[in-house]
């Protein structure tokens, strides 16, 4: 396993993290900050029976710092992509925003690829954006 690349860009928002925390018993804020395993656990256990959800109120600043260090900044805004995925993902708007037109159309026609695509994107959206930023940086060189 390779160590994550460290960057200092402000890629994630604490305000959005706290807004998603309101739905945190479903794991939304944990997915946003790049913690898909615990996001899934929170989803399946209602935020570890609401206890973990309450504790997360105090952990969001550190989760925000970790995400800012872990993910590469660039032209695609993580927060906007996450808002589009969370609220309009079944229409593929987050995919259109990232320039993935073909899969955006597929999501639009299939309800987010029958919701399986939405789940996949909840697990991988941060990495997809960070990879896109890495690729665009490589093409500039």
CNS distance restraints for C-alpha pairs under 8 A (distance, minus, plus):
assign (resid   4 and name CA) (resid  70 and name CA) 6.18 0.50 0.50
assign (resid   5 and name CA) (resid  69 and name CA) 7.97 0.50 0.50
assign (resid   5 and name CA) (resid  70 and name CA) 6.19 0.50 0.50
assign (resid   5 and name CA) (resid  71 and name CA) 7.56 0.50 0.50
assign (resid   6 and name CA) (resid  69 and name CA) 5.15 0.50 0.50
assign (resid   6 and name CA) (resid  70 and name CA) 5.36 0.50 0.50
assign (resid   6 and name CA) (resid  71 and name CA) 7.36 0.50 0.50
assign (resid   6 and name CA) (resid  72 and name CA) 7.89 0.50 0.50
assign (resid   7 and name CA) (resid  68 and name CA) 7.09 0.50 0.50
assign (resid   7 and name CA) (resid  69 and name CA) 4.85 0.50 0.50
assign (resid   7 and name CA) (resid  70 and name CA) 6.37 0.50 0.50
assign (resid   7 and name CA) (resid  71 and name CA) 6.74 0.50 0.50
assign (resid   7 and name CA) (resid  72 and name CA) 6.02 0.50 0.50
assign (resid   7 and name CA) (resid  73 and name CA) 7.71 0.50 0.50
assign (resid   8 and name CA) (resid  68 and name CA) 6.31 0.50 0.50
assign (resid   8 and name CA) (resid  69 and name CA) 5.36 0.50 0.50
assign (resid   9 and name CA) (resid  68 and name CA) 5.91 0.50 0.50
assign (resid   9 and name CA) (resid  69 and name CA) 7.03 0.50 0.50
assign (resid   9 and name CA) (resid  72 and name CA) 6.95 0.50 0.50
assign (resid   9 and name CA) (resid  73 and name CA) 5.45 0.50 0.50
assign (resid  10 and name CA) (resid  68 and name CA) 5.17 0.50 0.50
assign (resid  10 and name CA) (resid  73 and name CA) 7.15 0.50 0.50
assign (resid  11 and name CA) (resid  67 and name CA) 7.17 0.50 0.50
assign (resid  11 and name CA) (resid  68 and name CA) 5.09 0.50 0.50
assign (resid  11 and name CA) (resid  71 and name CA) 6.91 0.50 0.50
assign (resid  11 and name CA) (resid  72 and name CA) 7.32 0.50 0.50
assign (resid  11 and name CA) (resid  73 and name CA) 5.63 0.50 0.50
assign (resid  11 and name CA) (resid  77 and name CA) 7.29 0.50 0.50
assign (resid  11 and name CA) (resid  78 and name CA) 6.19 0.50 0.50
assign (resid  11 and name CA) (resid  79 and name CA) 7.67 0.50 0.50
assign (resid  12 and name CA) (resid  16 and name CA) 7.95 0.50 0.50
assign (resid  12 and name CA) (resid  17 and name CA) 7.94 0.50 0.50
assign (resid  12 and name CA) (resid  33 and name CA) 7.39 0.50 0.50
assign (resid  12 and name CA) (resid  64 and name CA) 6.29 0.50 0.50
assign (resid  12 and name CA) (resid  67 and name CA) 6.66 0.50 0.50
assign (resid  12 and name CA) (resid  68 and name CA) 6.08 0.50 0.50
assign (resid  12 and name CA) (resid  78 and name CA) 6.35 0.50 0.50
assign (resid  12 and name CA) (resid  79 and name CA) 6.09 0.50 0.50
assign (resid  13 and name CA) (resid  17 and name CA) 6.13 0.50 0.50
assign (resid  13 and name CA) (resid  64 and name CA) 6.94 0.50 0.50
assign (resid  13 and name CA) (resid  79 and name CA) 6.79 0.50 0.50
assign (resid  14 and name CA) (resid  18 and name CA) 6.13 0.50 0.50
assign (resid  14 and name CA) (resid  60 and name CA) 7.04 0.50 0.50
assign (resid  14 and name CA) (resid  61 and name CA) 6.65 0.50 0.50
assign (resid  14 and name CA) (resid  64 and name CA) 6.18 0.50 0.50
assign (resid  15 and name CA) (resid  19 and name CA) 6.26 0.50 0.50
assign (resid  16 and name CA) (resid  20 and name CA) 6.03 0.50 0.50
assign (resid  16 and name CA) (resid  79 and name CA) 7.28 0.50 0.50
assign (resid  17 and name CA) (resid  21 and name CA) 6.00 0.50 0.50
assign (resid  17 and name CA) (resid  29 and name CA) 5.44 0.50 0.50
assign (resid  17 and name CA) (resid  32 and name CA) 7.24 0.50 0.50
assign (resid  17 and name CA) (resid  33 and name CA) 7.74 0.50 0.50
assign (resid  17 and name CA) (resid  60 and name CA) 6.79 0.50 0.50
assign (resid  17 and name CA) (resid  64 and name CA) 7.64 0.50 0.50
assign (resid  18 and name CA) (resid  22 and name CA) 6.65 0.50 0.50
assign (resid  18 and name CA) (resid  29 and name CA) 7.42 0.50 0.50
assign (resid  18 and name CA) (resid  57 and name CA) 7.55 0.50 0.50
assign (resid  18 and name CA) (resid  60 and name CA) 7.25 0.50 0.50
assign (resid  19 and name CA) (resid  23 and name CA) 7.57 0.50 0.50
assign (resid  20 and name CA) (resid  24 and name CA) 6.04 0.50 0.50
assign (resid  20 and name CA) (resid  28 and name CA) 5.56 0.50 0.50
assign (resid  20 and name CA) (resid  29 and name CA) 4.89 0.50 0.50
assign (resid  21 and name CA) (resid  25 and name CA) 7.56 0.50 0.50
assign (resid  21 and name CA) (resid  27 and name CA) 7.82 0.50 0.50
assign (resid  21 and name CA) (resid  28 and name CA) 6.74 0.50 0.50
assign (resid  21 and name CA) (resid  29 and name CA) 5.22 0.50 0.50
assign (resid  21 and name CA) (resid  53 and name CA) 7.68 0.50 0.50
assign (resid  21 and name CA) (resid  56 and name CA) 7.82 0.50 0.50
assign (resid  21 and name CA) (resid  57 and name CA) 7.27 0.50 0.50
assign (resid  23 and name CA) (resid  27 and name CA) 7.05 0.50 0.50
assign (resid  23 and name CA) (resid  28 and name CA) 6.17 0.50 0.50
assign (resid  23 and name CA) (resid  29 and name CA) 7.61 0.50 0.50
assign (resid  24 and name CA) (resid  28 and name CA) 5.30 0.50 0.50
assign (resid  24 and name CA) (resid  29 and name CA) 5.70 0.50 0.50
assign (resid  24 and name CA) (resid  30 and name CA) 7.48 0.50 0.50
assign (resid  24 and name CA) (resid  42 and name CA) 7.48 0.50 0.50
assign (resid  24 and name CA) (resid  47 and name CA) 6.55 0.50 0.50
assign (resid  24 and name CA) (resid  53 and name CA) 6.00 0.50 0.50
assign (resid  25 and name CA) (resid  42 and name CA) 5.86 0.50 0.50
assign (resid  25 and name CA) (resid  43 and name CA) 6.37 0.50 0.50
assign (resid  25 and name CA) (resid  45 and name CA) 7.81 0.50 0.50
assign (resid  25 and name CA) (resid  46 and name CA) 4.52 0.50 0.50
assign (resid  25 and name CA) (resid  47 and name CA) 3.97 0.50 0.50
assign (resid  25 and name CA) (resid  48 and name CA) 7.67 0.50 0.50
assign (resid  25 and name CA) (resid  49 and name CA) 7.95 0.50 0.50
assign (resid  25 and name CA) (resid  50 and name CA) 6.27 0.50 0.50
assign (resid  25 and name CA) (resid  53 and name CA) 5.67 0.50 0.50
assign (resid  26 and name CA) (resid  39 and name CA) 7.40 0.50 0.50
assign (resid  26 and name CA) (resid  42 and name CA) 5.67 0.50 0.50
assign (resid  26 and name CA) (resid  43 and name CA) 4.07 0.50 0.50
assign (resid  26 and name CA) (resid  44 and name CA) 7.49 0.50 0.50
assign (resid  26 and name CA) (resid  46 and name CA) 5.81 0.50 0.50
assign (resid  26 and name CA) (resid  47 and name CA) 6.34 0.50 0.50
assign (resid  27 and name CA) (resid  31 and name CA) 6.35 0.50 0.50
assign (resid  27 and name CA) (resid  38 and name CA) 7.38 0.50 0.50
assign (resid  27 and name CA) (resid  39 and name CA) 4.20 0.50 0.50
assign (resid  27 and name CA) (resid  40 and name CA) 6.40 0.50 0.50
assign (resid  27 and name CA) (resid  41 and name CA) 7.51 0.50 0.50
assign (resid  27 and name CA) (resid  42 and name CA) 4.81 0.50 0.50
assign (resid  27 and name CA) (resid  43 and name CA) 5.04 0.50 0.50
assign (resid  27 and name CA) (resid  46 and name CA) 7.94 0.50 0.50
assign (resid  27 and name CA) (resid  47 and name CA) 6.62 0.50 0.50
assign (resid  28 and name CA) (resid  32 and name CA) 6.27 0.50 0.50
assign (resid  28 and name CA) (resid  39 and name CA) 6.65 0.50 0.50
assign (resid  29 and name CA) (resid  33 and name CA) 6.29 0.50 0.50
assign (resid  29 and name CA) (resid  39 and name CA) 7.58 0.50 0.50
assign (resid  30 and name CA) (resid  34 and name CA) 6.40 0.50 0.50
assign (resid  30 and name CA) (resid  35 and name CA) 5.09 0.50 0.50
assign (resid  30 and name CA) (resid  36 and name CA) 6.60 0.50 0.50
assign (resid  30 and name CA) (resid  38 and name CA) 6.70 0.50 0.50
assign (resid  30 and name CA) (resid  39 and name CA) 4.84 0.50 0.50
assign (resid  31 and name CA) (resid  35 and name CA) 5.18 0.50 0.50
assign (resid  31 and name CA) (resid  36 and name CA) 4.98 0.50 0.50
assign (resid  31 and name CA) (resid  39 and name CA) 5.27 0.50 0.50
assign (resid  31 and name CA) (resid 122 and name CA) 6.11 0.50 0.50
assign (resid  31 and name CA) (resid 123 and name CA) 6.74 0.50 0.50
assign (resid  32 and name CA) (resid  82 and name CA) 6.78 0.50 0.50
assign (resid  32 and name CA) (resid 122 and name CA) 7.86 0.50 0.50
assign (resid  32 and name CA) (resid 126 and name CA) 7.57 0.50 0.50
assign (resid  33 and name CA) (resid  63 and name CA) 6.22 0.50 0.50
assign (resid  33 and name CA) (resid  64 and name CA) 6.46 0.50 0.50
assign (resid  33 and name CA) (resid  66 and name CA) 7.94 0.50 0.50
assign (resid  33 and name CA) (resid  67 and name CA) 5.53 0.50 0.50
assign (resid  34 and name CA) (resid  67 and name CA) 6.63 0.50 0.50
assign (resid  34 and name CA) (resid 123 and name CA) 7.75 0.50 0.50
assign (resid  34 and name CA) (resid 126 and name CA) 6.29 0.50 0.50
assign (resid  35 and name CA) (resid  39 and name CA) 5.94 0.50 0.50
assign (resid  36 and name CA) (resid  40 and name CA) 6.00 0.50 0.50
assign (resid  36 and name CA) (resid 122 and name CA) 7.21 0.50 0.50
assign (resid  36 and name CA) (resid 123 and name CA) 5.16 0.50 0.50
assign (resid  37 and name CA) (resid  41 and name CA) 6.36 0.50 0.50
assign (resid  38 and name CA) (resid  42 and name CA) 5.96 0.50 0.50
assign (resid  39 and name CA) (resid  43 and name CA) 6.12 0.50 0.50
assign (resid  40 and name CA) (resid  44 and name CA) 6.19 0.50 0.50
assign (resid  41 and name CA) (resid  45 and name CA) 6.02 0.50 0.50
assign (resid  41 and name CA) (resid  47 and name CA) 7.30 0.50 0.50
assign (resid  41 and name CA) (resid  48 and name CA) 7.28 0.50 0.50
assign (resid  42 and name CA) (resid  46 and name CA) 5.36 0.50 0.50
assign (resid  42 and name CA) (resid  47 and name CA) 3.94 0.50 0.50
assign (resid  42 and name CA) (resid  48 and name CA) 5.65 0.50 0.50
assign (resid  42 and name CA) (resid  52 and name CA) 7.91 0.50 0.50
assign (resid  42 and name CA) (resid  53 and name CA) 7.83 0.50 0.50
assign (resid  43 and name CA) (resid  47 and name CA) 6.42 0.50 0.50
assign (resid  45 and name CA) (resid  49 and name CA) 5.74 0.50 0.50
assign (resid  46 and name CA) (resid  50 and name CA) 5.98 0.50 0.50
assign (resid  47 and name CA) (resid  51 and name CA) 6.72 0.50 0.50
assign (resid  47 and name CA) (resid  52 and name CA) 5.39 0.50 0.50
assign (resid  47 and name CA) (resid  53 and name CA) 4.82 0.50 0.50
assign (resid  48 and name CA) (resid  52 and name CA) 5.24 0.50 0.50
assign (resid  48 and name CA) (resid  53 and name CA) 6.96 0.50 0.50
assign (resid  49 and name CA) (resid  53 and name CA) 7.87 0.50 0.50
assign (resid  50 and name CA) (resid  54 and name CA) 6.28 0.50 0.50
assign (resid  51 and name CA) (resid  55 and name CA) 6.40 0.50 0.50
assign (resid  52 and name CA) (resid  56 and name CA) 6.06 0.50 0.50
assign (resid  53 and name CA) (resid  57 and name CA) 6.91 0.50 0.50
assign (resid  54 and name CA) (resid  58 and name CA) 7.80 0.50 0.50
assign (resid  55 and name CA) (resid  59 and name CA) 6.69 0.50 0.50
assign (resid  56 and name CA) (resid  60 and name CA) 5.97 0.50 0.50
assign (resid  59 and name CA) (resid  63 and name CA) 6.23 0.50 0.50
assign (resid  60 and name CA) (resid  64 and name CA) 5.97 0.50 0.50
assign (resid  61 and name CA) (resid  65 and name CA) 6.35 0.50 0.50
assign (resid  62 and name CA) (resid  66 and name CA) 6.19 0.50 0.50
assign (resid  63 and name CA) (resid  67 and name CA) 6.18 0.50 0.50
assign (resid  64 and name CA) (resid  68 and name CA) 6.16 0.50 0.50
assign (resid  65 and name CA) (resid  69 and name CA) 6.29 0.50 0.50
assign (resid  66 and name CA) (resid  70 and name CA) 6.02 0.50 0.50
assign (resid  67 and name CA) (resid  71 and name CA) 5.97 0.50 0.50
assign (resid  68 and name CA) (resid  72 and name CA) 7.85 0.50 0.50
assign (resid  71 and name CA) (resid 126 and name CA) 7.07 0.50 0.50
assign (resid  71 and name CA) (resid 127 and name CA) 7.34 0.50 0.50
assign (resid  71 and name CA) (resid 130 and name CA) 5.62 0.50 0.50
assign (resid  72 and name CA) (resid 129 and name CA) 7.98 0.50 0.50
assign (resid  72 and name CA) (resid 130 and name CA) 4.90 0.50 0.50
assign (resid  72 and name CA) (resid 131 and name CA) 7.86 0.50 0.50
assign (resid  72 and name CA) (resid 133 and name CA) 6.46 0.50 0.50
assign (resid  72 and name CA) (resid 134 and name CA) 7.20 0.50 0.50
assign (resid  73 and name CA) (resid  77 and name CA) 7.95 0.50 0.50
assign (resid  73 and name CA) (resid 130 and name CA) 6.89 0.50 0.50
assign (resid  73 and name CA) (resid 133 and name CA) 6.69 0.50 0.50
assign (resid  74 and name CA) (resid 130 and name CA) 7.95 0.50 0.50
assign (resid  74 and name CA) (resid 133 and name CA) 5.38 0.50 0.50
assign (resid  75 and name CA) (resid 133 and name CA) 7.28 0.50 0.50
assign (resid  76 and name CA) (resid  81 and name CA) 7.68 0.50 0.50
assign (resid  76 and name CA) (resid  98 and name CA) 6.79 0.50 0.50
assign (resid  76 and name CA) (resid 129 and name CA) 6.81 0.50 0.50
assign (resid  76 and name CA) (resid 133 and name CA) 7.57 0.50 0.50
assign (resid  77 and name CA) (resid  81 and name CA) 6.26 0.50 0.50
assign (resid  78 and name CA) (resid  82 and name CA) 6.11 0.50 0.50
assign (resid  78 and name CA) (resid 126 and name CA) 6.99 0.50 0.50
assign (resid  78 and name CA) (resid 129 and name CA) 7.08 0.50 0.50
assign (resid  79 and name CA) (resid  83 and name CA) 6.16 0.50 0.50
assign (resid  80 and name CA) (resid  84 and name CA) 6.15 0.50 0.50
assign (resid  81 and name CA) (resid  85 and name CA) 6.10 0.50 0.50
assign (resid  81 and name CA) (resid  94 and name CA) 5.21 0.50 0.50
assign (resid  81 and name CA) (resid  97 and name CA) 7.03 0.50 0.50
assign (resid  81 and name CA) (resid  98 and name CA) 7.64 0.50 0.50
assign (resid  82 and name CA) (resid  86 and name CA) 5.89 0.50 0.50
assign (resid  82 and name CA) (resid  94 and name CA) 7.38 0.50 0.50
assign (resid  82 and name CA) (resid 125 and name CA) 7.71 0.50 0.50
assign (resid  83 and name CA) (resid  87 and name CA) 6.03 0.50 0.50
assign (resid  83 and name CA) (resid  88 and name CA) 7.74 0.50 0.50
assign (resid  84 and name CA) (resid  88 and name CA) 5.11 0.50 0.50
assign (resid  84 and name CA) (resid  89 and name CA) 6.02 0.50 0.50
assign (resid  84 and name CA) (resid  93 and name CA) 5.99 0.50 0.50
assign (resid  84 and name CA) (resid  94 and name CA) 5.00 0.50 0.50
assign (resid  85 and name CA) (resid  89 and name CA) 4.01 0.50 0.50
assign (resid  85 and name CA) (resid  90 and name CA) 7.77 0.50 0.50
assign (resid  85 and name CA) (resid  92 and name CA) 7.48 0.50 0.50
assign (resid  85 and name CA) (resid  93 and name CA) 7.07 0.50 0.50
assign (resid  85 and name CA) (resid  94 and name CA) 5.26 0.50 0.50
assign (resid  85 and name CA) (resid 118 and name CA) 7.47 0.50 0.50
assign (resid  85 and name CA) (resid 121 and name CA) 7.79 0.50 0.50
assign (resid  85 and name CA) (resid 122 and name CA) 7.86 0.50 0.50
assign (resid  88 and name CA) (resid  92 and name CA) 6.87 0.50 0.50
assign (resid  88 and name CA) (resid  93 and name CA) 6.23 0.50 0.50
assign (resid  88 and name CA) (resid  94 and name CA) 7.57 0.50 0.50
assign (resid  89 and name CA) (resid  93 and name CA) 6.08 0.50 0.50
assign (resid  89 and name CA) (resid  94 and name CA) 6.30 0.50 0.50
assign (resid  89 and name CA) (resid 107 and name CA) 7.88 0.50 0.50
assign (resid  89 and name CA) (resid 112 and name CA) 6.25 0.50 0.50
assign (resid  89 and name CA) (resid 118 and name CA) 6.32 0.50 0.50
assign (resid  90 and name CA) (resid 107 and name CA) 6.17 0.50 0.50
assign (resid  90 and name CA) (resid 108 and name CA) 6.48 0.50 0.50
assign (resid  90 and name CA) (resid 110 and name CA) 7.87 0.50 0.50
assign (resid  90 and name CA) (resid 111 and name CA) 4.59 0.50 0.50
assign (resid  90 and name CA) (resid 112 and name CA) 4.00 0.50 0.50
assign (resid  90 and name CA) (resid 113 and name CA) 7.72 0.50 0.50
assign (resid  90 and name CA) (resid 115 and name CA) 6.98 0.50 0.50
assign (resid  90 and name CA) (resid 118 and name CA) 6.93 0.50 0.50
assign (resid  91 and name CA) (resid 104 and name CA) 7.46 0.50 0.50
assign (resid  91 and name CA) (resid 107 and name CA) 5.80 0.50 0.50
assign (resid  91 and name CA) (resid 108 and name CA) 4.25 0.50 0.50
assign (resid  91 and name CA) (resid 109 and name CA) 7.67 0.50 0.50
assign (resid  91 and name CA) (resid 111 and name CA) 6.19 0.50 0.50
assign (resid  91 and name CA) (resid 112 and name CA) 6.23 0.50 0.50
assign (resid  92 and name CA) (resid  96 and name CA) 6.43 0.50 0.50
assign (resid  92 and name CA) (resid 103 and name CA) 7.49 0.50 0.50
assign (resid  92 and name CA) (resid 104 and name CA) 4.53 0.50 0.50
assign (resid  92 and name CA) (resid 105 and name CA) 6.86 0.50 0.50
assign (resid  92 and name CA) (resid 106 and name CA) 7.72 0.50 0.50
assign (resid  92 and name CA) (resid 107 and name CA) 4.84 0.50 0.50
assign (resid  92 and name CA) (resid 108 and name CA) 5.30 0.50 0.50
assign (resid  92 and name CA) (resid 112 and name CA) 6.22 0.50 0.50
assign (resid  93 and name CA) (resid  97 and name CA) 6.10 0.50 0.50
assign (resid  93 and name CA) (resid 104 and name CA) 6.58 0.50 0.50
assign (resid  94 and name CA) (resid  98 and name CA) 6.33 0.50 0.50
assign (resid  94 and name CA) (resid 104 and name CA) 7.68 0.50 0.50
assign (resid  95 and name CA) (resid  99 and name CA) 6.35 0.50 0.50
assign (resid  95 and name CA) (resid 100 and name CA) 5.09 0.50 0.50
assign (resid  95 and name CA) (resid 101 and name CA) 6.68 0.50 0.50
assign (resid  95 and name CA) (resid 103 and name CA) 6.71 0.50 0.50
assign (resid  95 and name CA) (resid 104 and name CA) 4.90 0.50 0.50
assign (resid  96 and name CA) (resid 100 and name CA) 5.41 0.50 0.50
assign (resid  96 and name CA) (resid 101 and name CA) 5.25 0.50 0.50
assign (resid  96 and name CA) (resid 104 and name CA) 5.27 0.50 0.50
assign (resid  98 and name CA) (resid 129 and name CA) 7.63 0.50 0.50
assign (resid 100 and name CA) (resid 104 and name CA) 5.98 0.50 0.50
assign (resid 101 and name CA) (resid 105 and name CA) 6.15 0.50 0.50
assign (resid 102 and name CA) (resid 106 and name CA) 6.34 0.50 0.50
assign (resid 103 and name CA) (resid 107 and name CA) 6.00 0.50 0.50
assign (resid 104 and name CA) (resid 108 and name CA) 6.09 0.50 0.50
assign (resid 105 and name CA) (resid 109 and name CA) 6.18 0.50 0.50
assign (resid 106 and name CA) (resid 110 and name CA) 6.01 0.50 0.50
assign (resid 106 and name CA) (resid 112 and name CA) 7.47 0.50 0.50
assign (resid 106 and name CA) (resid 113 and name CA) 6.75 0.50 0.50
assign (resid 107 and name CA) (resid 111 and name CA) 5.50 0.50 0.50
assign (resid 107 and name CA) (resid 112 and name CA) 4.01 0.50 0.50
assign (resid 107 and name CA) (resid 113 and name CA) 5.09 0.50 0.50
assign (resid 107 and name CA) (resid 117 and name CA) 7.52 0.50 0.50
assign (resid 108 and name CA) (resid 112 and name CA) 6.39 0.50 0.50
assign (resid 109 and name CA) (resid 113 and name CA) 7.94 0.50 0.50
assign (resid 110 and name CA) (resid 114 and name CA) 5.69 0.50 0.50
assign (resid 111 and name CA) (resid 115 and name CA) 6.38 0.50 0.50
assign (resid 112 and name CA) (resid 116 and name CA) 6.97 0.50 0.50
assign (resid 112 and name CA) (resid 117 and name CA) 5.42 0.50 0.50
assign (resid 112 and name CA) (resid 118 and name CA) 5.61 0.50 0.50
assign (resid 113 and name CA) (resid 117 and name CA) 4.98 0.50 0.50
assign (resid 113 and name CA) (resid 118 and name CA) 7.30 0.50 0.50
assign (resid 115 and name CA) (resid 119 and name CA) 6.41 0.50 0.50
assign (resid 116 and name CA) (resid 120 and name CA) 6.23 0.50 0.50
assign (resid 117 and name CA) (resid 121 and name CA) 6.11 0.50 0.50
assign (resid 118 and name CA) (resid 122 and name CA) 6.19 0.50 0.50
assign (resid 119 and name CA) (resid 123 and name CA) 6.46 0.50 0.50
assign (resid 120 and name CA) (resid 124 and name CA) 6.23 0.50 0.50
assign (resid 121 and name CA) (resid 125 and name CA) 4.98 0.50 0.50
assign (resid 124 and name CA) (resid 128 and name CA) 6.09 0.50 0.50
assign (resid 125 and name CA) (resid 129 and name CA) 6.24 0.50 0.50
assign (resid 126 and name CA) (resid 130 and name CA) 6.14 0.50 0.50
assign (resid 127 and name CA) (resid 131 and name CA) 5.90 0.50 0.50
assign (resid 128 and name CA) (resid 132 and name CA) 6.16 0.50 0.50
assign (resid 129 and name CA) (resid 133 and name CA) 6.25 0.50 0.50
assign (resid 130 and name CA) (resid 134 and name CA) 6.24 0.50 0.50
assign (resid 131 and name CA) (resid 135 and name CA) 6.10 0.50 0.50
assign (resid 132 and name CA) (resid 136 and name CA) 6.19 0.50 0.50
assign (resid 133 and name CA) (resid 137 and name CA) 6.13 0.50 0.50
assign (resid 134 and name CA) (resid 138 and name CA) 6.18 0.50 0.50
assign (resid 135 and name CA) (resid 139 and name CA) 6.24 0.50 0.50
assign (resid 136 and name CA) (resid 140 and name CA) 6.44 0.50 0.50
assign (resid 137 and name CA) (resid 141 and name CA) 6.73 0.50 0.50
